């Protein structure tokens, strides 16, 4: 023979030793896999070489060696098993590549088709890995001269008494199910040792999906622990509600929680059992003409158009509430408004606040204050002001500056206030400045230009004194004063 079995054993041991230098394979065993894992203090990953049945051809010896690569995993951790199968399959491929190197070609002919089979073993150690069955064809042209024979005459024929020899016998080995495992002939009077291939126990779920494959020796018993499963309870959008563990061949009950359905302000709330349907109750509406309208839930209502509304054009209160005698302004408090900052009726946002920003809230970060005392629901317009004054300039320059304003996304329509629009903001109850209240908070006495020209001296314009709240027309338009800007806003611009 070109190479002996012992030389092959040493070559595989050399491969294992080379891998140990990099902790890829930490121990090596020649023999049975079960003997290997039942030793004390086995170091993993483990490489086991096991001789398999072979055959002798005319000029060739055919030998199969099973290379088992195994590593330990933690019970129930399927990620460990997947990682072991991935890593050790790569090592199996590397060993196959070694079989094609010059070193191995000088020793033996290796069949290129190498069957590999994954396994999961729950024996003394929980192990998983791969079994690669490598077949070697060893050239042997020396016939019976490979081992010396003493005093054996193989040149002269032997005379045999025909009455003594019987025809060869045939044999068949079957398993308990009657399946034939191996068959052959045996010469009369001869003895034969038959090796039955190891088997494997395959564990599958009810859908036929492989769970594990465990090698087992012929006629041996192997215990396989089927892993527990889990059931994911999910919503219809695949959001996980719970993961329920289920023992192998067991069952589990999981109560799915009921749902609570409510509207945005919780005036309607109902408990709905899991998987059951909910029929929303009808909703009772009141139309704009006062008539009741019943509609199914989530149905839009189209109201009867309102008749045109009348507009109260009464002058605004002066805000003076201190009375100095019966019948004076502080006593009568005539004019529309409940109080200086409170409307007599709701604005379109459903409250009685006089000054709001362009979004309907009382936060004036944009610098715009809408005065809902000027609301005209027929024309759907309302007056708004820039809450801070423009710096000192001539009358003509102030008009131009107001027209050029762009505030809060409103880039057109701005103008300098006229005397009436400024008087609309005049509070006669505060001290220091008639505009010393939120959101304007002009605390000091200043003189403001208005866009109103003095009719008897058109080179002059009406000025407003915030301190005492009066006007005059005694200053030429070329003089410099601060001013305020305003703009009329439509409902559509305000999103109403």
Secondary structure, DSSP 8 states (H G I E B T S, - for coil): --S-HHHHHHHHHHHHHHHHTTTS--EEEES-HHHHHTSTT--SSEEEEEEEEEEE-SSEEEEEEEEEEEEE--TT-HHHHHHHHHHHHHHHHHHHHHTTSHHHHTT-EE-S--EEEEEEEESSSEEEEEEEEEEEEEE--SGGGGS--SS---SS-----TTT----EEEEEE-TT--EEEEEEE-TT---------EEEEEE-TT--EEEEEEE-TT---------EEEEEE-TT--EEEEEEE-TT---------EEEE-TTSSSEEEE-TT-------EEEE-TTS-EEEE-TT-----------------B-------SSTTSHHHH--SBSSBTTB-SS--TTSS-BSEE-TTSSS--TTSEEEEEEEEETTTTEEEEEESS-EEEEEHHHHHHHHHT--BTTB-S--EE--HHHHHTT--SSSSS-TT-STTT---S--EEEEEEE-TT-TTEEEEEETTTTEEEEEEETTSEEEE-EEEEEETTTTT-
